[in-house]
Amino acid sequence: MMTCQLVVRTLVRRSLHAAVSNAVTAAFEELEISSPRVGNEVPGAPALVEHAASPTELYARFPYSACAILVADWVRFCECAEQVPNGITPESLLAGWDGALLIVPEPLPVELRTLLHGRLAPRLSVALLADVYHSRFRPDIGRLAAVAAALPSDRAALSAIERAGIEALPVRWRVVLLHALRMRNEWSVKRLHAACGVDRRTLERGFAKAALPSPAELLRPRPMP
């Protein structure tokens, strides 16, 4: 039995919602994975698969201490990647997840092959679109969950107060900052305020108003607890 707080967020076409939800729930039951419902304080609540409608919803109520899995339809994922602010790449959309299962068409897209040979490779897995409606899709999810739980987290540690402050930021700032915190070694304050579309002083004032540490302090590398 795998005992960890496991959170699954999906980014798939509406036509795949039911099939993906059923496959994830079945995989959890087979592996006896305990996954509390997001936002529910009662441990052991049923596994919940939350569907994200846009990039801004990818990290909604995202518990940083949990083992976080992303199941993304490659076509929908690419559509969302085009909607995010400047400075956010497809790789950074995937960064910070403990594991990501990408549902892909055949043949494998060239840009995806690059990702599968990059630094995120240990956390990535692919499944063919045709397999989503078959039982062989469930083992893919199970294997990914097991690997994700075993790997150390790649996210910056955030306190409850910091998470609340981030939620108080303007939506664009929040999306950019959450991406930056998932690849903090590749971000600077200069890049952060440019991606947010404001100057440094405006960004710092906004952080202070939200009772957040300075941008520089938030981007400083910190290990997960």
C-alpha positions in Angstrom: 0.0 0.0 0.0 1.3 3.4 -0.9 0.5 5.9 1.9 1.0 9.5 0.7 -1.1 12.5 -0.1 -1.5 12.1 -3.8 -3.1 14.9 -5.9 -4.0 14.4 -9.5 -4.7 17.3 -11.8 -5.7 16.7 -15.4 -5.5 18.9 -18.5 -7.4 17.1 -21.1 -10.1 17.6 -23.7 -13.6 17.4 -22.4 -14.2 14.2 -24.4 -11.5 12.5 -22.3 -12.7 13.6 -18.8 -14.7 10.5 -18.0 -12.2 8.0 -19.3 -9.2 9.6 -17.6 -11.1 10.0 -14.3 -12.2 6.3 -14.3 -8.7 5.1 -15.2 -7.0 7.1 -12.4 -9.5 6.0 -9.8 -9.2 2.4 -10.9 -5.4 2.6 -10.7 -5.5 4.0 -7.2 -7.8 1.2 -6.1 -5.6 -1.5 -7.6 -2.5 0.0 -5.9 -4.4 0.8 -2.7 -3.1 4.4 -2.8 -4.6 6.6 -0.1 -5.4 10.0 -1.6 -7.2 12.7 0.5 -9.7 14.8 -1.4 -8.2 18.2 -2.2 -9.6 20.8 0.2 -11.1 18.1 2.5 -9.6 17.9 5.9 -10.6 14.3 6.5 -7.7 11.9 5.7 -8.5 9.0 3.5 -11.3 10.7 1.5 -11.9 9.3 -2.0 -9.4 10.0 -4.7 -10.3 13.2 -6.5 -9.3 14.0 -10.1 -9.6 17.7 -10.7 -9.9 18.8 -14.3 -8.1 22.1 -15.1 -9.8 24.3 -17.7 -6.9 26.7 -18.2 -3.3 27.2 -17.2 -4.4 29.4 -14.3 -6.2 26.4 -12.8 -3.3 24.0 -13.0 -2.1 24.9 -9.6 -5.3 25.9 -7.9 -5.3 24.8 -4.2 -2.1 22.9 -5.0 -0.7 21.4 -1.8 3.0 21.7 -2.1 3.8 18.9 0.4 1.7 16.4 -1.6 2.8 14.0 -4.3 1.4 15.8 -7.3 0.6 14.1 -10.6 -0.3 15.8 -13.8 -2.2 13.8 -16.5 -2.2 15.9 -19.7 -3.6 15.4 -23.2 -0.7 16.7 -25.4 -3.1 18.6 -27.7 -4.8 20.4 -24.9 -1.5 20.9 -23.2 0.0 22.7 -26.2 -3.1 24.9 -26.5 -2.6 26.0 -22.9 1.1 26.5 -23.4 0.2 29.1 -26.0 -2.0 31.0 -23.6 0.5 31.5 -20.8 2.5 34.8 -20.3 5.9 35.4 -21.9 8.7 33.6 -20.1 6.7 30.4 -19.6 7.8 27.4 -21.7 6.2 24.0 -22.2 9.0 22.6 -20.0 8.1 25.0 -17.1 4.5 24.0 -17.4 5.6 20.5 -16.6 8.2 21.5 -14.0 7.4 21.0 -10.3 5.1 18.1 -10.8 6.3 14.9 -9.1 5.2 13.0 -12.2 3.4 13.8 -15.5 1.7 11.4 -17.8 1.2 12.8 -21.3 -1.4 11.4 -23.6 0.0 11.6 -27.1 -1.0 10.9 -30.7 1.0 8.8 -33.0 3.6 9.5 -34.2 5.3 11.1 -31.2 5.6 14.9 -31.7 9.2 16.1 -32.2 9.0 18.7 -29.4 7.9 16.0 -27.0 10.9 13.8 -27.8 13.1 16.7 -26.7 11.3 16.9 -23.3 11.6 13.1 -22.9 15.4 13.4 -23.1 15.7 16.5 -20.9 16.1 17.1 -17.2 12.4 16.2 -16.5 12.7 12.8 -18.2 12.6 10.7 -14.9 9.3 12.3 -14.0 7.6 11.9 -17.4 5.7 9.1 -19.0 3.6 8.8 -22.2 0.5 6.9 -23.1 -1.1 6.7 -26.6 -4.4 8.4 -27.1 -5.9 5.1 -28.3 -5.0 3.4 -25.0 -7.0 5.8 -22.8 -10.2 3.7 -23.3 -8.5 0.4 -22.5 -7.4 -1.3 -19.3 -3.7 -1.0 -20.3 -3.9 2.7 -19.5 -4.3 2.0 -15.7 -0.8 0.4 -15.2 0.7 3.5 -16.8 -0.8 5.7 -14.1 0.2 3.2 -11.4 3.8 3.1 -12.5 4.0 6.9 -12.7 2.5 7.3 -9.2 5.1 4.8 -7.7 8.0 6.6 -9.4 6.7 10.1 -8.4 6.4 9.1 -4.8 9.9 7.8 -4.7 11.6 10.9 -6.3 12.5 13.9 -4.2 10.3 16.9 -4.8 11.4 19.5 -7.3 9.4 22.4 -5.9 10.3 25.3 -3.7 9.1 25.0 -0.1 6.3 27.5 0.8 4.7 28.2 4.1 0.9 28.4 4.5 1.2 32.2 4.8 3.2 32.4 1.6 0.7 30.3 -0.3 -2.1 32.5 1.0 -0.2 35.6 -0.1 0.3 34.2 -3.6 -3.4 33.6 -3.9 -3.9 37.3 -3.2 -1.7 38.4 -6.2 -3.2 39.4 -9.6 -3.9 36.3 -11.7 -1.1 36.9 -14.2 1.4 37.4 -11.4 0.2 34.3 -9.6 0.6 32.1 -12.7 4.1 33.4 -13.5 5.3 33.1 -9.9 4.0 29.6 -9.5 5.9 28.6 -12.6 9.0 30.4 -11.4 8.9 28.6 -8.1 8.9 25.3 -10.0 12.1 26.2 -11.9 13.5 28.8 -9.4 17.1 28.1 -10.4 16.4 29.4 -13.9 14.5 32.6 -12.8 15.7 36.0 -11.6 13.8 38.9 -10.2 14.4 40.7 -13.5 12.9 37.9 -15.5 10.0 37.6 -13.0 8.9 41.3 -13.2 9.3 41.3 -17.0 7.1 38.2 -17.3 4.5 39.9 -15.0 4.6 43.0 -17.3 5.6 45.5 -14.6 8.8 47.1 -13.3 10.7 45.8 -10.3 9.3 48.4 -7.8 5.7 47.7 -8.8 6.3 44.0 -8.3 7.9 44.5 -4.9 5.0 46.8 -3.8 2.5 44.2 -4.9 4.3 41.5 -3.0 4.4 43.6 0.1 0.7 44.4 -0.2 0.0 40.6 -0.3 2.2 40.2 2.8 4.8 38.2 0.9 8.5 38.2 1.2 10.4 40.1 -1.5 10.6 38.5 -4.9 14.3 37.8 -4.4 13.7 36.0 -1.2 10.9 33.8 -2.6 13.1 32.8 -5.6 16.0 31.8 -3.3 16.5 28.0 -3.4 14.9 26.3 -0.4 14.7 22.5 0.1 11.3 20.9 0.6 10.6 20.0 4.3 
